[in-house]
Amino acid sequence: MTAVIPMGDSGSRVSEVEERLKNELQQLVKDIWRVGDPEKPQVPFGDLFDDDDVQQHYEGLAATLKAAKKRGIVTYKSPMLLKGAHDKVMVNLVDKAPLGSKTSDLDELKESGLKLKDDDLNAKGSF
């Protein structure tokens, strides 16, 4: 007897993976600010790697950093990052604005939601 494995919606799987990656990259930015110098958006790879919270959060820090580099979130001068050999490589954030200095995504979503609600009310009132 052959077991039937339900086929999931690949679109929902892709969006789930994208959401997880987005959250990891946002956490990475926070960790770089937290572990590194509070005045500069940079941290040596070894310091980031050795941080207890970072070790508990990321399955593969080097892979997350590579994804962040590919998306233009961080820069570093090495094709790969290995513990020990690349401990002194500086990981730099591209966006140098301190955390909390800009309107957060949540505030932007709230504003856009209020605008849509107002637009909807105006459209209903025009009938």
N, C-alpha and C positions, 0 to 999 in steps of 0.2 A: 504494500500500500504506500503510495507516494504522498508525502505531506505537502499541502498547498500553503505556500508562503504568500501572504497578501502583499501585493505591490503597492508601496506607498507613493504618494504624489512627489515626484522628484523636485518639483518647484518648491514645495514646502520644505523639503530637506535642504535645498540650496539656500533658501532664505534663512533657515535655522543656522546653518553653518556661517553664513554671512553675518548674522546677528551676533553669534558667538565670537567671531573674529573682531567685529566692531567693538564689542565689550572688552576683549583682551587688549586691543590697541588703546582704548581709552584708559584702561587700568595701567598699561605700560607707561603712558604719559604721566599719570599720577605717581607711579613708582619712581620714574626718573627724577621728578621734582622732589620726591620725599627722600630718596637715598642720596642723591647728588647734592651739590652746593645749592643752597636756597636762593642764591643770587644769580646762578647761571643754570640754564636748562641743559646740563650735561652731567654724565656720570661715567667713571671707568667701568668697563664691562665686568671686571672682577668684583668690584663693590656691589654692583647690581646682582650678579650671580650669587654672591655669598649672603645676601640679605635673606633672613628667615622667611619673611612674608612672600618675597618673590619666589623662593624655592617651593613654598607651599601652593602658590597660585598657578604657576605656568608648568605645563607638561614639558614644553620645550622652549626655553627662553631664547635660544639662538634662532629657532624657527620663527618665533614671534617677532624678534628683532628684524629678521630678514624680510618678513611680510611688511613690517612697518617701514623698512628702508625702500622696498619696492613701491609702496604707496606714498612716499615722500614725507613721512612723518618724522623719521630720524635719518641721520647720516653717521657713518663711521668709515674709517679708512682701512678696511680689511675685507677681502672677499668672503671670509667666513669668520666666525668667532668660536674659539675653543677655550675652555677653562684652562688656565695655566699659561698657555702660549700667548693669549690675547687679553690678559687681565688688565693691562694698562691702556688698551684701546679705548678712546673716549667715544661714548655714544652721545650724540648731540641731537636735541630736538630742533626741528626746522622752524616750528612756530615758537618764537622766543617769548611770547607774552605769558606772564605768570598765570597759573591757574586761578580762576575766579575773576580775572580782569575783564572778561568778555561776558556777554549774555550767554547763559547756558542753553544747551539744546532744548531743555525742558521749557525754559521761558519762551524760546522761539516757538515751540509747539503750542504753548498756551496762547500766545499772541495770534498765531495763525488760526487756531481754533476759534478764538473770539471773533476774529475777522470773518471767518466762514459763517459763524452763527449770526453775526450782524447782517451779512450779505443775504443769508437765508431768510431772516426776518424781514428785511427790506423787500425781497422778491415776493414774499407771501403778502405783504401789505399793499403791493402794487396791483393786485388783481382787482 
